[in-house]
Amino acid sequence: MIDETRPHASGEQVAVPGSLRVAAEPWQRRLATGLRARLGGRRARTTLGLLLLAAPGLLYIFVFKYVTLIGIVVAFKRYRTVDGLLGSPWVGFENFRFMFGTGAIWPVIRNTVALNLLFLMASTVVSLTIAILIAEIYRQRVTRVYQTTLFFPQFISWVLVSYFVYALLSTEGGIINGLLRQFGIEPISWYTSPQYWPLILLLAALWKGAGAGSLLYLAALLGIDPQYYEAARIDGANKWQEIRYITLPLLVPVIVIQLLIAIGFIFNADFGLFYQVPRNNAALYPVTDVLDTFVFRSLTTVGNVGMAAAAGLLQATVGFALVLASNWLVRRWNPERSLF
């Protein structure tokens, strides 16, 4: 066998017999095999644990998101309970023609898109502002109080929120009208005045959801390396410059992902917000009627299951198309910031 020369500690080349080198190779192989097996077993246990942790969520998605896809066919049928899902007569796009032909759907689509865009822009700005403010005092004990106070409204149902709003806006005993009377101003009939309700709904949505929405941005903020801010302060940057040139640019990927996800739900409205808070008042339909309340009324008042299913399919299809289009635009602008 050919001898091999290897460096010695003294720096000299020392000849190693080939027989010794060959004899050592099986030990190296067994050691490497044992390490790989041990690491592989540890990875397998970790993977199994993560899969078990995700199992309830995966089961929920499978049962309520995939199994229910068979209900799409209702949008193309004149559904009758006695005939069932498969026995109801097929009508093709008749439900869609009826929905768009009456003209009632267009104001509903306008309200849904316009109000969701308003909520999206306002909630993004407010959530970012809250996250930045909390991050500035994160090491203080009072931060927990602020976080709990801001996050608590997320657990309050829209039914209770509607009573809070009614206590503020009631024509007779409302707090706001009481203050207006104190200043000699004529009380406002809020529940018969549609022009005020886009702002009222926006404030209610921000009060309930902005605190919870700030948590993701706060987590991203806490992951930014503090050395960036230290270097900026050494160069004489003030707080606004730190936010403008460090915080916001580093948060752009998170903001883009949040916006892409939100755009996918631009045709979906919060049913509780638009049904409970205005108290299903017909006088407010011109500005508060959205696709979700339209579908609900189609089922409860008209009983047209096919048209309700057609409206739901429209929501899902347009949302899916908007996500694809938005992601394509982001990928053209910066491929690293796209979802896929």
C-alpha positions in Angstrom: 0.0 0.0 0.0 1.2 3.5 -0.7 2.3 5.5 2.3 0.8 8.9 2.9 2.6 12.0 4.3 0.9 14.1 6.8 2.0 17.3 8.7 3.4 16.8 12.2 3.0 19.3 15.1 6.6 20.3 14.6 5.9 21.2 11.0 7.7 18.3 9.4 6.1 15.9 7.0 5.7 12.4 8.6 5.0 9.3 6.6 1.9 7.4 7.6 1.7 3.7 6.5 -1.1 3.0 4.2 -2.2 0.0 6.2 -2.9 2.2 9.3 -4.8 4.7 7.2 -7.0 2.0 5.7 -7.6 0.4 9.1 -8.8 3.8 10.5 -11.3 4.4 7.7 -14.0 1.9 9.0 -14.0 3.6 12.4 -14.5 7.0 10.7 -17.3 5.5 8.7 -19.0 3.9 11.7 -18.7 7.2 13.7 -20.2 9.2 10.8 -23.0 6.7 10.3 -23.8 6.8 14.0 -23.9 10.6 14.1 -26.1 10.7 11.0 -28.5 8.2 12.5 -28.7 10.0 15.8 -29.2 13.4 14.2 -31.8 11.8 11.8 -33.7 10.4 14.7 -33.7 13.7 16.5 -35.0 15.5 13.4 -37.7 12.8 12.9 -38.9 13.3 16.5 -38.9 17.1 16.1 -40.8 16.8 12.8 -43.3 14.4 14.3 -43.9 16.8 17.2 -44.4 19.7 14.9 -46.9 17.7 12.7 -48.9 16.7 15.8 -48.9 20.4 16.9 -50.2 21.4 13.5 -52.7 18.5 13.2 -55.8 20.4 14.6 -55.3 23.3 12.3 -54.7 21.1 9.3 -57.8 19.1 10.1 -59.8 22.2 10.4 -58.6 23.5 7.0 -59.3 20.2 5.3 -62.8 19.7 6.7 -64.1 23.3 6.4 -62.1 24.6 3.4 -61.6 21.6 1.1 -64.4 19.2 1.8 -67.0 22.0 1.6 -65.7 22.9 -2.0 -68.4 20.5 -3.3 -70.9 23.2 -2.3 -69.6 25.3 -5.3 -72.1 23.6 -7.5 -75.0 25.2 -5.7 -74.1 28.5 -7.4 -75.0 26.8 -10.7 -78.3 25.2 -9.6 -81.8 26.2 -8.6 -81.4 24.7 -5.1 -84.4 23.1 -3.5 -84.2 21.4 -0.1 -86.4 18.6 -1.1 -84.2 17.7 -4.1 -80.9 18.1 -2.2 -77.5 19.1 -3.6 -77.4 16.6 -6.4 -81.0 16.5 -7.3 -81.6 20.2 -7.7 -81.9 21.3 -11.4 -78.9 22.7 -13.1 -79.3 26.4 -14.3 -75.8 27.3 -15.4 -75.0 31.0 -14.9 -78.6 32.0 -14.3 -78.0 32.9 -10.7 -75.1 35.2 -11.8 -77.2 36.8 -14.5 -80.1 37.4 -12.0 -77.7 38.8 -9.4 -76.0 41.3 -11.8 -79.2 41.9 -13.9 -81.1 43.4 -11.0 -78.4 46.0 -10.4 -78.6 45.5 -6.6 -75.2 43.9 -6.5 -73.2 46.9 -7.8 -73.7 49.3 -4.8 -72.9 46.3 -2.6 -69.6 45.6 -4.4 -68.8 49.3 -4.3 -69.3 49.5 -0.6 -67.3 46.3 0.0 -64.3 47.4 -2.0 -64.3 51.0 -0.9 -64.7 50.4 2.8 -62.2 47.5 2.8 -59.6 49.7 1.1 -60.3 52.5 3.7 -59.9 50.0 6.5 -56.8 48.5 5.0 -54.9 51.8 4.6 -56.0 53.2 8.0 -55.3 49.9 10.0 -51.9 49.6 8.4 -50.9 53.1 9.4 -52.4 52.9 12.9 -51.0 49.4 13.6 -47.5 50.5 12.5 -47.7 53.6 14.7 -48.8 51.6 17.7 -46.0 49.0 17.2 -43.3 51.7 16.8 -44.5 53.5 20.0 -44.6 50.3 22.0 -41.1 49.3 20.7 -39.7 52.5 22.1 -40.7 51.6 25.6 -40.6 47.8 25.3 -38.1 47.4 28.2 -40.4 49.2 30.7 -42.9 47.3 32.8 -45.7 49.5 31.6 -45.4 47.9 28.2 -47.4 44.9 29.3 -50.2 47.1 30.4 -50.3 48.9 27.1 -50.2 45.6 25.1 -53.0 44.1 27.2 -55.1 47.3 26.9 -54.7 47.4 23.2 -55.2 43.7 22.6 -58.3 43.3 24.9 -60.9 44.7 22.4 -60.1 41.9 20.0 -61.9 39.5 22.4 -65.1 41.6 22.6 -67.8 40.4 20.2 -69.4 42.8 17.7 -72.7 42.3 19.5 -71.3 44.1 22.6 -69.5 46.7 20.5 -72.9 47.5 18.8 -74.3 48.3 22.3 -71.3 50.5 23.1 -71.9 52.4 19.8 -75.6 52.6 20.5 -74.9 54.1 23.9 -72.8 56.8 22.2 -75.0 57.5 19.3 -78.6 57.0 20.5 -80.8 59.9 19.6 -82.5 60.2 23.0 -80.0 59.1 25.6 -76.7 58.9 23.6 -73.6 60.4 25.1 -72.6 62.3 22.0 -76.0 63.8 21.5 -76.1 64.8 25.2 -72.8 66.7 24.7 -74.2 68.4 21.6 -77.2 69.6 23.6 -74.9 71.0 26.3 -73.3 73.2 23.6 -76.6 74.2 22.1 -76.2 72.0 19.0 -79.2 70.1 17.5 -78.9 66.4 18.2 -78.1 64.2 15.2 -80.2 61.1 14.2 -77.1 59.0 13.6 -79.1 55.8 12.7 -80.9 57.6 9.8 -77.9 59.5 8.5 -75.8 57.3 6.2 -73.1 59.9 5.5 -71.6 59.5 9.0 -71.2 55.8 9.0 -68.1 55.2 6.9 -66.2 57.1 9.6 -68.1 55.4 12.5 -67.4 51.9 11.1 -63.7 52.9 10.6 -63.3 54.0 14.2 -65.0 50.9 15.5 -62.8 48.6 13.3 -59.6 50.4 14.4 -60.6 50.3 18.1 -61.2 46.6 17.9 -58.5 45.4 15.6 -55.6 47.9 15.5 -54.0 46.7 18.7 -54.0 43.1 17.7 -52.8 44.0 14.2 -49.8 45.8 15.7 -48.4 42.6 17.3 -46.9 41.2 14.1 -45.2 44.5 13.3 -44.0 44.7 16.9 -42.4 41.2 16.6 -40.7 42.3 13.4 -39.4 45.5 15.1 -37.9 43.6 18.0 -36.0 41.4 15.5 -34.1 44.4 14.1 -30.5 44.5 15.1 -30.0 47.4 17.7 -26.6 48.1 16.2 -28.3 49.9 13.2 -29.9 52.4 15.6 -26.7 52.8 17.6 -24.7 53.6 14.4 -27.5 56.0 13.3 -27.3 57.9 16.6 -23.5 58.1 16.4 -24.0 59.7 13.0 -26.4 62.3 14.6 -29.7 60.8 13.4 -32.8 61.9 15.3 -35.7 59.6 16.1 -37.8 60.4 13.0 -34.7 59.7 10.8 -34.2 56.3 12.5 -37.8 55.4 11.8 -37.7 56.7 8.2 -34.3 55.2 7.1 -34.1 52.1 9.3 -37.4 50.9 10.8 -39.7 51.4 7.8 -37.4 50.0 5.2 -36.7 46.9 7.3 -40.5 46.4 7.9 -41.3 46.6 4.2 -41.3 42.8 3.6 -43.7 42.3 6.5 -46.0 45.2 5.3 -46.0 43.8 1.7 -47.0 40.3 2.9 -49.8 41.7 5.1 -51.1 43.8 2.2 -51.0 40.9 -0.2 -53.0 38.8 2.2 -55.5 41.6 2.9 -56.0 42.2 -0.8 -57.1 38.6 -1.2 -59.9 39.4 1.3 -60.9 42.7 -0.3 -64.3 41.2 -1.4 -64.9 39.8 2.1 -66.3 42.1 4.8 -66.5 41.6 8.5 -70.1 40.5 8.9 -70.3 41.4 12.6 -69.1 44.9 11.9 -71.5 45.7 9.1 -74.5 43.8 10.5 -74.4 44.3 14.2 -72.9 47.8 14.6 -75.4 49.6 12.3 -78.1 47.3 13.8 -79.2 46.1 10.4 -80.9 49.5 9.8 -82.3 49.7 6.3 -81.8 53.4 6.2 -78.0 52.8 6.3 -77.9 50.2 3.6 -76.6 52.7 1.0 -73.2 52.8 2.8 -73.2 49.7 5.1 -74.5 47.0 2.8 -71.7 44.7 1.8 -71.4 41.3 0.1 -71.6 39.4 3.4 -74.8 41.1 4.5 -76.2 40.8 1.0 -75.6 37.0 1.1 -77.2 36.8 4.5 -80.3 38.7 3.5 -80.6 36.6 0.3 -80.8 33.5 2.5 -83.0 34.9 5.3 -85.5 37.1 3.4 -85.5 35.9 -0.2 -84.5 32.4 0.5 -82.5 32.2 -2.7 -79.7 29.8 -1.9 -78.3 29.7 -5.4 -77.8 33.5 -5.6 -76.2 33.5 -2.2 -73.8 30.8 -3.3 -73.1 32.7 -6.5 -72.2 35.8 -4.5 -69.9 33.7 -2.2 -68.2 32.2 -5.3 -67.7 35.6 -6.7 -66.0 36.7 -3.5 -63.6 33.7 -3.6 -62.8 34.0 -7.3 -62.1 37.7 -7.3 -60.0 37.4 -4.1 -57.9 34.6 -5.6 -57.4 36.6 -8.8 -56.4 39.7 -6.9 -53.8 37.8 -4.8 -52.2 36.4 -8.0 -52.2 39.8 -9.7 -50.8 41.6 -6.6 -48.1 39.0 -6.1 -47.2 39.2 -9.8 -46.8 43.0 -9.5 -44.7 42.7 -6.3 -42.5 40.0 -8.0 -41.9 42.3 -11.0 -40.9 45.1 -8.5 -38.8 43.0 -6.1 -38.9 39.2 -6.4 -37.6 38.7 -2.8 -40.7 40.4 -1.4 -43.3 38.3 -3.2 -45.3 35.5 -1.5 -44.4 33.0 -4.2 
